[in-house]
Every structure is written in C-alpha cells, then in structure tokens.
C-alpha cells in the first residue's frame, strides 16, 4: 500500500431535495482533470473551521481514499 498523503479537506454544506441540510467533506484535485473526492461526516475526524489538513491513504484498486488523522498545516502551503 502506498504511503499516506497530506490532503486539504473542505467542509461543504448543501441541501437535499426535501430541503434538509447536508454536510460532507471534499478534497479538490490538484489538476483540472483530477477527480473530486467526497467523504461523509462519519469518515472524517471532527475539526474546527472550514478547512483541515489530514493524512489520507489511498486504498487498493478502486477503493478510494481513507482519512487517517488530522495533521498541522504543511509548511509548503500558503
């Protein structure tokens, strides 16, 4: 399995058809052709603010990603 990668998760709020509020988290791709990845609230540890940095690992095959733990904002990020 590949080593964990640091990703910035964005808190996203929306509404479903019946008007109920929803909450989920997204990782936007690093390129235009990249694929957005979404996580349900039960897949992400609680954090303050609208953005958080997390260690994620890619699951084998088409398994997607798994959030491992929250980390400090990387020094390379503005």
Long-range contacts (C-beta under 8 A, 24 or more apart in sequence): 1-57, 1-58, 1-59, 1-60, 2-57, 2-58, 3-57, 4-55, 4-56, 4-57, 4-68, 5-55, 5-56, 5-57, 5-58, 6-53, 6-54, 6-55, 6-56, 6-71, 6-74, 7-53, 7-54, 7-56, 7-65, 8-51, 8-52, 8-53, 8-54, 8-77, 9-39, 9-44, 9-51, 9-52, 9-53, 9-54, 9-67, 10-50, 10-51, 11-49, 11-50, 11-51, 11-52, 12-38, 27-56, 27-65, 37-64, 37-65, 39-65, 39-67, 43-67, 45-69, 45-70, 53-77
